[in-house]
Amino acid sequence: MERVHTSSKVVSYKNIFDGDDERGVEVTLEDGERIYGDVLVGADGIWSRVAHQMKQLDPNEAGPKFATKHAKYSGYTCFTGTCKHTPVDIDSVAYKVFLGQKQYLGCTDCGFGWQHWWAFLPDPPGAAIDDDEPMLDRLKREFAEWSPEIHDLFDATKPEVVKRRDLYDRLPLGDGWIDSRVALLGDACHPTMPNLGQGGAMAIEDAYVLGRELEGVRHADQLGGRLEKYERRRFVRASIAQFLSRNGSDLLVDWEKLRTTPVVGPIAMWFINVFQPLTMNYLYSAKF
């Protein structure tokens, strides 16, 4: 019988063996309930408890509270919002990025008269705890001398929909995504910076490949090998997406400095003009 358990946070897992033979996975939930299955897919984000256990980290150090110890802070906080707003040039421009030194803002059309925007500011990790200034007020102040288009977005945004989060990523998990019958997926194994829109995209690709690998399984004994094949098919591409997303983040926030640096600037611009189309074609192709 198929079931969906809501409000069921995973605390830990245990691979079950009969001698050397894999027999499945036992999952313990936050309320103490135990659930059994043939496979566990840890798709629980950058602060994945499944990944935390798989990497044999201290179970008392799981979650965002210990972020700076178990992930790499980007140096930036991201503010996001969605608003009912139609720019005057919507028929010709659906995506915009406003660049400045050490901060920037982007926005995109969501359809039906809605816009989604995001703003990067260089805050230390955890700064939100002591920041009492309303987020929209902060943004209007930080972007005070910027384009009126930005302030049109802020003015159209309701304060209660604005979100804020510190941005972290990690190096690729070179020691693997698989532990017997347990597999990682998405940000649990390859968290990315959001600049190239690859976090969700890579997770969807993971799910597709994993599904294709599992669809032909006829016996549970085949599962371990199929999970390992899933990892082999996904590791390189996901790792490249992580690298390009981090590189894209650094490039955007230091764009003006890079562009105007003598000697280095022109060379860097040449490389960007040559390789950016190749990068976009690689990331946004359907060949994975």
Secondary structure by P-SEA (a helix, b strand, c coil): cbbbbccccccbbbbbbccccccbbbbbccccbbbbccccccccccccaaaaaaaccccccccccccccccccccbbbbbbcccccccccccccbbbbbccccbbbbbbcccbbbbbbbbccccccccccccccaaaaaaaaaccccaaaaaaaaacccccbbbbbbbbbcccccccccccbbbccccccccccccccaaaaaaaaaaaaaaaacccccccaaaaaaaaaaaacaaaaaaaaaaaaaaaaaaaaaaaaaacaaaaaaaaaaaaacaaaaaaaaacccc
